[in-house]
Structure formats: C-alpha cells, structure tokens
C-alpha cells in the first residue's frame, strides 16, 4: 500500500488508496515533452510538512515521483512559464474525497477514500478542473470564486463582518507571554484585566482577545475536551468570569477548542444530554479515544450557552487533523466528516458566531466553502518557540486560503525584541516589524502576544487606526507568480528551508477606480529584478500571466498601455517610519524593462515597496506613510482631482489626525508634500492638496 507523507504525529498507517477512481489524469505522449510546473497543497495548515515548508512546488516529472497522494493531499495546480495554469480539486463531499498516485501507470487518480467501508446509495463526489491563461494566483482566485459562487458563500464576509479580522486583538496562544502562564499569584481574569489597563494607558486599542486551551476542562490522559466551560480556578465563577472580562474590557472573545473526549460530560454515557459518536481507540495513539457530537442540537446548545453566558464571538476549532486522522469512524464513514463540520457551522451561524479553522488539512479548508460561518484559517504553525524562525512564511498558503474566501491567520506577534519573564523565559524576537507587517498584510487577525510593559505602541499603530481598525490591503498578500515559476523551474537558487526567498504582493482598491500595489521582499537569497508588469499583473490588468487587456484602466483616464502612463514606486526601507528615508522611483508602463532591483537580504532583512499611479495632473497619492498599508481601503474612501488640487476622503476615529503624503512630478523628478485633516463626529474628513506653484516640503 501507498504510505502518505508523514504528518507531525504517529499516524503512519497504511493508505488503502481509493474506493473508486474518477476522474483520472495522465499526460499523453504528444504533450509530455512540454515543461510544466506544479504546486500542490498538502499537510497541516495547508502549508506542507509540519505546517512549515509550503505546498509541494517543482517541475513536473513522472507523477509518482513528484505528487503527494493520500489523506493530506489538496488542490493541485499545473502551469507553464507563459501564464497558462490549471487547478484540480474536489468539488463536493470534500471530507471523503481523496487523490492517489499510481506508481505503475504514473497517473493521478481522484475519487473516494479507500478506507470508507460503505458508500451510501445516491452518494456522489465531484471534481473540478479549472483553466486560465492569467497565471497561478489568478487560477486559484478564479477556481475559488467558482466554488464560492457554486455554494453561495460571499467571499467578502471574512474581512467585512468578522470583528477579529477587522480590529486589533490580543492573544494567549502557544508562544504568547501569558500562554498557560498568568501573572504570579493571579488568575487569568486579573491578568487579562491588567493587560487591558496597560493597553489603555499606552494607547494600544485592543478590541478582542483569544483564550487558548488553558481555560476549559480537559482529560489528563490525552488532553481531550471533557467540558467546554471555564475552569473556576482560571476564571473566578467559571463562565461568569469570562463574562466579567468582556464586560469590563469591551473585548470580543475568541475561544479555542480541540478534540472531544470519549468521556465528555455532555455525552449521555457520562450523564449528559447529547449523543456522541465514539471511537474505541485512536489510529494515531492507541491510548487515546476521541468522539464527535452526533446531532445538530449539541452545537446549538454549545453556541447558545457561550454567546448568552459569556459573549463568544469567534470559535476556534483547533486540532482538526488529529480529530480527523485520529478517529477511525471519520476515515470509514463517507458522510460523517461533512456532517460534523456542517452541523457546527449551521449552529454557529444561528448564534452569530464566526469560526476559525486551525491545524486543518486541505479537506477541511475546502469543506468551508459550504459553511458561511467559517471566516478565517490558520496559515502556518503556532508562533511558538520551536517554529518562530519560519512561522511568518504564509505567502504560499495564503493563495489557497484567500481563493476560498478565508482570511489567513499568522498567529501571534511580539512587538519588542526582548520580553523576559513570560511563558518562554527570557524571550528574544529578532524581527518584530516583519512579524507585524505580515499579519497586517494577511487580511486576517492581528493579535499581539506581548507581556505587560513590553509593547511597542508606535509599531502596533502602524497596523491600525487609533480605535484599532486594521488598515489592510484589498486582498491577502500572496507569493507572486514570477517567484514561484522561477523556483519551480530551477531558475533561482534552490531553497534550503528555512532559508528561502519570499516575494509577495497584493493591492489596495479604493472607490472602485483607484489602485495601489504593495510588494514585500524578505529573506532574499539572491538579488532579484522586480518587473512593473509583474506588479500590476497582480490585479489582472497586464503582466507576465497572459490574458492581458489592452484597454485596462485604473479609472484615472490613463490606459495602462499608454506610453505616458507612469507609476511611482516608493519605500521607506525595512523597519521604522522615517520620511527622510523615503525612496521614489518613476516607472513607465510603456517600458517593458521597467522595474526595481531587489537586493539580497538574508534571514533578517526585508523591503516593502508600494506603487502608485501618477495621475494625469502629475500627482501621485502616496497615502498614509506611517502605516504598513498607506492606501488601505479601510482608511481611504475616494480620490478626486483636477488641474490644481487632489482631495482624498478618509475615515477614522473622531478627533484623529490623518496625514497623507503626495508626490508631485516635475522636470527634475518628484517633490513630496504632506497634508492632514482631523476626523469629525461623522467619522470622516477630506485631505486636500493644492499644489499649483507650490514648492517641495522635503
């Protein structure tokens, strides 16, 4: 039997292949000579082995040599160097669908898990093969848009309606200062209230808190959940203590959960009121035995109790792969996995609760397209002590998450380099700016892990407004096509993980007609040239991905194909906010060689570049340079201009000063100007630049 790639567990059981195989793919001899690359999601967090190294990426040879089948395999993309790309995945019954590789024939088979003991009458599984000529990122975006439309799940809900994705938060997850480690002599209620008072004194606008697994009752034998209620030694009064935390802070509550014990107090076998599905022993660990709720009514009860008694906002379902691979009945029953997640999701929606998936396999992520309540997914392993050197690398897993309407979560962030006395002792964080930048660009939660007295308030406010509204781009920042293609075809230095060049990109769209682009280059192993065409190609206008639209416009009246259309690339360097270090580079769309030279940086170095179109009047709106995303659509609402002025409508907290920067083109290059406005009671104001005959400020 074929053994799937080892997951971070003891689950080395034999993979029985597929119960049936359709469709089946095999390269025909006339086409086999074409050079194709492949990228396949697999493993935990949809981020490869140990939730770390990213999807399998390389040049396609014989399928049995390069492609991972088995229970952890996910969507597969095939692509060439010229923008053609195809995505293959399950289209229904995601929890029992699977892929396999035939070593004898070199073909890729799709079907139903071979461990399924009985296929019910009328049961179906379907698959999708989606093709585009717009490159790898666009292939996933369009594939995901198809799935979301098919299952009628709105894509924008993740960022627009989930408070933990919209506002700054605080975390106690693995790696955080207070992970299983309250203040000396204090319980968690008092500790978190101290965090709240410290944050208010420092002007750090937390709006939510994540309570990790330390707060509820677990079976000491296998850490499974016996009762999902607050321990009274952790929160005085139990659930009432969590309610008091929310009442006194105004914070929304995200609460962690894991796999259910065979001895859970909710089970009728233990004197409870609900039926559970039981396992005798776990395939991963014979000493453990898990269970699952057998009815929708349990989830209705759980979420109604949590929302009414203590104010649950977001439910984190963690340990998804151990629950799936560690419970025999989830592997042998064709319908149980989907039923479990659908019942959870329906009850969450009924109670107004959002869901984060954590430690998910690709099948869990795919199943979320049927579940509107699922708004976010962890995109890499915990921000814990063993994983921190690489844990921020979510640019590849974010392609998948963003495509299916989920906000990728990076997990926690320390904002200063040294924080002694916490859960990890004398802790050192080598790159707090990069960690916070990545979280902000993810469009998912931004959750600070600091101990009291160790926060960098000015750094934190680069991610948000004074009231904690996160200033994000319009989509999650993801690894750029040209970098993935070059790596797949061996055109760059071979990565030696965890050392690997990361070049990610995204954009901000304001008012439906104004666009800015953002590129992060981190840990570059060699100097790299970034072409302007690859940058603007991220939004599907022009670029190396094919499918080009010669008439594409940014709403400013300047066609991107016009000889005179120009962007200004600008950067403040890596860390910090210092306008004196601002670099400005004009780049013309009409010049096919236009671009930037990105320098080799090594593990600790990074560059963040933004790209703004030069308007017809010669002005570029650089935006709020004190923020990681200076042109965030959460801040900028509309741009108007004429021959002598530019006006920008911005939003914020009443009394907040918003300062924007502008670049004015002239015969000698660019001059930089700044203007401000004060946000009024209507939560908005207009920044106006009148520039006729004006000199440079800097």
Buried (B, 14 or more C-beta within 10 A) or exposed (E): EBEBBEBBBEBEBEBBBBBEBEEEBEBEEEEEEEEBBBBBBBBBBBBBBBBBBBBBBBEBEEBBEBBBBBBBBBBBBBBBBEBBBBBBBBBBBBBBBBBBBBEEEBBBBBBBBBBBEEBEEEBEBEBBBBEBBBBBBBBBBBBBBBBBEEBEBEBEBBBEBBBBBBBBBBBBBBBBBBBEBBBEEEBBBBBBBBBBEBBEEBEBBBBBBBBBBBBBBBBEEBBBBBBBBBBEEBBBEBBBBBBBBBEEBEBBBBBBBBBBBBBBBBBEEBEBEBBBBBBEBBBBBEEBBBBBBBBBBBBBBBBBBBBEBBBBBBBBBBBBBBBBBBBBBBBBBBBBBBBBBBBBBBBBBBBEBBBBBBBBBBBBBBBBBBBBBBBBBBBBBBBBEEBBEBBBBBBBBBBBBBBBBBBBBBBBBBBBEEBEBBBBEEBEBEBBBBBBBBBBBBBBBBBBBBBBEBBBEEBBBBBBBBBBBBBBBBBBBBBBBBBBBBBBBEEBBEBEEBEBBBBBBBBBBBBEEBBBBBBBBBBBBEEBEBBBBBBBBBBBBBBBBBBBEEEBBBBBEBBBBEEEBBBBBBBBEBBEBEBEEBEBBBBBBEEEEBBBEBEBBEBEBBBBBBBBBBBBBBBBBBBBBBBBBBBBBBBBBBBEBEEEBBBBBBBBBBEBEBBBBBBBBEEEEBBBBBBEBEBEEEEBBBBBBEBEEEEEEE
